[in-house]
């Protein structure tokens, strides 16, 4: 009887193993996730989630430093990366063939996996500079993050929309923070999930001031850029900054190429959305990495694997997003 029980268990194990192996048909042995520059939230979130995928799904997943969302959406469209992190403004532009990197190419091979978090726009400057608002950036040296990233795309547009002329330059988050500390620039205007690692380090090492937009500036930006939403960076997000900061923000989504195996897209989506406590260990912004935020995507079809997950959760994805 004991021998029969062992045999039955062994058979069951073999069947289960076979089913699991079959479910992984077409899965790559390695998976590259397009993130952004070191010192930014994408880099932390993407590499942390890549490690989680490796640990839980057995696929060697790693985050790769890139110029950010504008580049990531094209890397996924061309198949250079199977997965990437994007903000929905640049993704929408790329979907409609208006990408700065690939103008005229409609990025219709990208698919949404899951909502990540909101990206607010924020500025940091040394307190000794006397800079306390975006309007004060007139005539100043301002780094806006990497070219092709969300801040590098939108900050020059915001500055122009507000009628400000500034000396704008591009650099990765960590490099820009170093330039600010060394006095090579007057301000660092960025966009990432808060707290931004580079901003936190600056707040710990320097006497700095951080801000978003004044009510008047915010109203002009929201009127000029309907894809943006109002956002408040709460008091206490950064050491020594005990005041709310009003600004604007864009939603972020993890995306994949349409050819990602359906079972892999399902498992990745499930991993991110079923385990929020584990995701919060990667970055605090994961507090918004929840299935209920699926509707912050209004144009990009969800990957069939993601659709399967959401429908299992009782969420009906409209036909226009399938």
Protein Blocks (a to p, Z undefined) as FASTA:
>chain_A
ZZmmmmmmmmmmmmmmmmmmmmmgoiafbdcddfbdehiaklmmmmmmmmmmmmmnopac
dddddebjklmmmmmmnomambdcddfklmmmmmnopafklghiacfkbccfbdcbdcdd
dddddfklopabfklmgopacdebjehiaklmmmmmmmmmnopacddddddfklmmmmmm
nopafbdcdddddddfklmmmmmmmccdddfddfklmmmmmmmmmmbccddddehkaghi
acdcddddddddddddfklcfklmmmmmmmmmmmmmlmmmmpmklmmmcfklmmmpckbc
cdfklmmmmmmnopacdfklZZ
